[in-house]
């Protein structure tokens, strides 16, 4: 069975991903460089809060909840 995933660098508003045992919806994302010069992605959640991922991190995708 394959699991749908997406690289952190490709996240867009409305994507739903598994994070810390919950499904969370992306409100916004921005790209930046880490202190060592590697690419990273900062994600703001619709549910509140932020998370940082390496740009190449593979994230588990979920289905959007009905609005």
Secondary structure, 3 states (H helix, E strand, C coil): CCCCEEEHHHCCCCCEEEECCEEEEEEEEEEEECCCCCEEEEEEECCCCEEEEECCCEEEECCCCCC
